[in-house]
Amino acid sequence: MTYCVGIRTHEGLVMASDSRTNSGIDQVDVCRKMHTFVTHGERLFTILSSGSLSLTQSIMTRLEQEFHAGEGLAQVTTFYDAARCVGTKVREVAALDREYMERDHINFSVNLLVGGQIRGEDTQLYMIYAQGNPLRCTRSSPFLQIGESKYGRPILDRGIRFGETSLEQAVKYAIISLDSTMRSNVAVGPPIDLLVYANDDLAVRRYRRLTTSDPDLVEIRSHWERELRRAVGLLPQIEFGSPPAPSELGPTT
């Protein structure tokens, strides 16, 4: 299982991913799910991957080969074209492997987040589906998730606002979202890869890899749990009236 999140604010992007990959309870490994493609001063792409590891490795290998040859992501002129370029690689791998996987009742499972910027355009964030089609992150929906998203979504829904959330705040939301997911699902696990991209940087300037024992991660986790319990204690009490008549509660024994 996997959990990756991309948050877009008026200041830039925060991209975060876990590193656990497994093929059953007896085969659990660590694998980086964050991939960067950079031409300094010109363009930067960060891709987060979820789904079958063999499929995402094939997709990333094809993208890297093109990039190093000055093609693909190295030459697209718009970020939409970049999203379509990644989607094309998904379809190429699907053409190679989907038939054989589905013949053995294995789903063709892959989803990607692509965030970054091409010089002259705004910072952008897209999700690429298993069919290769892209979905763009918008100001009214300023984050995208892939993988095991349900545990980490509530904090993002309540907190992230495109025009109000700073990059520093978005980092904290991303960490809490990842940590909440790891707490509730053992199939999502550390280390956490965290990249912060400020508008027009066109380079990787802030990156961290947080292990389970990283002091910043431990402090954020402890502080969040402590403050959550304190906030619950400050909420107004729920008042209860007179007990209902037995007939209102249904059959009793």
C-alpha positions, -999 to 999 in steps of 0.1 A, spaced: 0 0 0 10 36 -5 1 71 5 13 102 -14 0 138 -13 6 169 -32 -5 203 -18 -6 234 -40 -8 269 -24 -3 304 -36 34 301 -25 42 268 -43 40 231 -37 45 205 -10 50 169 -21 52 140 3 52 102 1 57 72 23 82 45 14 66 11 23 60 -14 -4 47 -49 2 36 -81 -15 18 -97 14 25 -96 51 57 -115 49 74 -93 22 77 -57 33 103 -35 18 113 2 16 112 19 -18 114 55 -28 82 68 -44 94 103 -51 112 110 -84 126 144 -96 135 157 -131 153 190 -130 168 214 -156 180 241 -133 165 275 -140 142 260 -167 119 233 -154 113 210 -124 90 180 -121 84 159 -90 65 126 -96 50 106 -68 39 70 -76 15 45 -62 4 10 -74 23 -19 -87 60 -13 -81 70 -32 -113 47 -9 -133 59 24 -117 95 13 -122 89 7 -159 72 41 -163 99 60 -144 127 42 -164 111 53 -197 107 89 -185 143 90 -172 157 76 -205 138 103 -225 148 130 -201 185 122 -203 182 121 -241 168 157 -240 133 144 -250 100 140 -232 98 160 -200 131 177 -210 114 194 -241 77 198 -235 66 234 -236 37 234 -212 29 217 -180 -2 202 -195 20 186 -222 42 173 -193 12 156 -177 2 141 -211 38 130 -216 37 110 -183 3 96 -193 17 84 -226 43 64 -207 16 49 -186 -2 38 -217 30 24 -233 36 2 -202 -1 -8 -203 3 -19 -239 32 -41 -229 19 -56 -196 -18 -51 -190 -30 -81 -212 -6 -105 -194 -14 -92 -159 -52 -93 -164 -49 -128 -179 -36 -139 -145 -62 -118 -127 -38 -90 -116 -51 -55 -119 -31 -29 -139 -28 -6 -109 -8 27 -111 -15 63 -102 9 92 -103 11 128 -90 31 152 -111 40 186 -96 64 214 -105 69 242 -129 81 252 -164 96 286 -166 70 312 -177 41 292 -163 25 289 -129 34 261 -105 10 232 -112 0 198 -99 -17 169 -118 -29 134 -111 -23 108 -138 -48 78 -138 -41 43 -148 -56 50 -182 -31 78 -188 -55 107 -185 -46 137 -163 -66 156 -137 -54 191 -127 -54 204 -91 -74 237 -88 -75 266 -64 -108 253 -50 -94 218 -46 -58 226 -37 -45 191 -30 -44 157 -46 -38 122 -31 -31 88 -43 -30 54 -26 -45 50 9 -60 85 11 -90 82 35 -71 85 68 -51 115 58 -78 135 40 -99 150 69 -70 172 81 -64 185 46 -101 192 39 -104 212 71 -71 231 68 -58 237 33 -68 269 16 -50 279 -16 -48 316 -9 -43 314 28 -20 284 36 17 291 36 43 266 25 54 262 61 19 254 71 14 230 42 45 211 53 29 205 87 -5 195 72 13 170 49 33 155 78 2 151 99 -17 136 70 11 110 64 15 103 101 -23 98 106 -23 74 77 7 54 91 -10 53 125 -42 38 111 -28 15 83 4 -5 88 7 -10 50 18 27 49 51 34 65 83 55 68 106 70 58 86 100 46 100 119 16 92 156 17 99 182 -10 90 218 -7 90 239 -39 86 277 -39 72 294 -70 99 301 -96 127 282 -77 131 259 -107 155 238 -86 153 215 -55 161 237 -25 142 220 3 140 183 8 139 160 38 137 123 44 120 117 78 126 84 95 104 70 123 128 84 149 134 118 132 131 143 161 110 168 140 85 140 131 83 128 167 77 163 180 50 171 154 33 138 161 34 142 199 24 179 198 -5 171 174 -19 143 196 -15 164 227 -33 194 213 -60 173 197 -69 158 231 -68 193 246 -91 207 219 -116 179 225 -116 187 262 -125 224 254 -155 215 231 -189 223 245 -207 195 263 -235 177 246 -267 181 266 -291 152 270 -328 157 278 -351 133 296 -348 96 286 -371 86 258 -401 63 263 -392 27 258 -415 26 227 -392 52 210 -362 30 213 -376 -1 196 -378 -37 210 -360 -44 243 -354 -77 261 
